[in-house]
Amino acid sequence: MGRFWILLSNLHSLAGPVVMLLYPLYASVVAIESPAKDDDEQWLAYWILYSFLTLTEMVLQSVLDWIPIWYSVKLLFVAWLVLPQFKGAAFIYERFVREQLKKHGILRDHHGHQNGSPNGKGKKKFVQFIVPKKVS
């Protein structure tokens, strides 16, 4: 039983990098090289969500340390995002992220108009926030 538990825990720790990084890296390269656009959207959405998840995890690390099943839950969630049968990353991006970006005026609609701010102030505010100011 001891050897089985060691094998299981080693597989669990190996599954994280494979599911969260190696397979998405491979699939992203394949998507870039394919002429289809759907797979590009899936993998761009995945990297956006994975980056957000990683940043959130960094901020909440002290809280997440108290949740013993956090890594398993994260692994299952990322597997749902990654697996092509579910296309979870594209689903979450379409349903939640895109709406928030439109709401805050960061994303343009398909007619080229700025959503949320007709004069483009939302984008200007975002760019001013991101770009450091020059010191005289």
N, C-alpha and C positions, 0 to 999 in steps of 0.2 A: 504493500500500500504506500510506503514511503517513496519508493521510486516513481510510482504512478503520479503522486502528488507533485514531485519535483518536475517530472515531464510536463504535467498540466500547467504548472506555474510558468515554466520556461516557454511553452507555447503561447500562453496568455501574454507574456511580455514581448514576444516576437510578433504577435498578431497586430499590436498597435502600430508599430512603424510600417508594417506591410500594408495594412488597411488604410492608414491615414496618410502615408507618404509615397511608398514605392508604387503601389498600383495606380493611385491618382497621377503620379508623375508619368508613368508609362502611358496611361490613357490620355493624358493631356498632349503628349507628343504625337500619339496616333491621331487625336482629334485635329491638331494643327495641320497635319499632313493630309487629312481627308478633305474632299471638296464639300462635304455636308456642313451645315451651320449649326444644326441641333446639338451635336456633340461638343462643339466649341462653347455654346451657351452653358451646357451642363457643367463643363470643367471650369469655366470662368466663375460660375456661381459657386462651385465647390470651393475654389481657392478663396473667394471672398468670405464664405461662411466659415471655412477652416481658420482663416486669419482672425475673424471676429471671435470665434470660439477660443482660440489660443490667447488672444488679448484679454478676454473675459476671465479665462482661467488664471492668467498671471495676476490680475487684479484681485480675484477672489481666492487665491491660493490658500490663505490661512483658514478660510471657511471650508474650502473643499477638502482640506486635510482631515476634517472631522467626519467626512462622509466616506465610509469604507468601501462602498460600491461605486464611487464616482468614476473610477477608471473603466469599470465594466459598462456602466451606463454610457459613458462617452464613446467607448468602442462600438457599442451597438448603434448609437446615434450616427456616428461617422460611417459605419457600415451601411446604414440606411441611406445616407447621403450619397455614398459612392456606388453602390450596386446598380448596374444598368437596368435591372428589372423594376426598380422603384423610382429612379431619377429624383431622389429626394432633394438634392441640392437645387435643381431647376425648379422644383415645386415650391420650396421655401422662398427662393428668390422671387419667383413670380407672385406668390401670394402675400408675402410680408415685406421683403426688403425693397422691392421696386415701389410699392405703395408708399413706404416711408420716405424714400428718396424723392418721389414726386411731391409728397406732402410738404417737404422742407425745401423744395425748389432747387434741388441739386440735379435732377434728371429732366431732360427735355422730352416732350411727347414726339410722336412720329411726324408731326408737321413742322418741327423745328422751333416750336414755342416753348418757352420756359414754363413748366408747371409750377403753380404756387406763387409765382411772381412774374407778371407779364413783362416787366422792364428788366429782368435778369439780375435783380439785386441779390437774390438768393445765391446764385453762382458766384457773384462778386464777393459776397460775404465769406463764402466757403474758401475761395481762392485767397482772400486776404488773411483768413485764419491759418491756412496752410503755409503760405509763403512768408518767410521771415522778413521783417522790416529792415531796411538799410539803416545802419547807424552812421550819423554824420560826424 
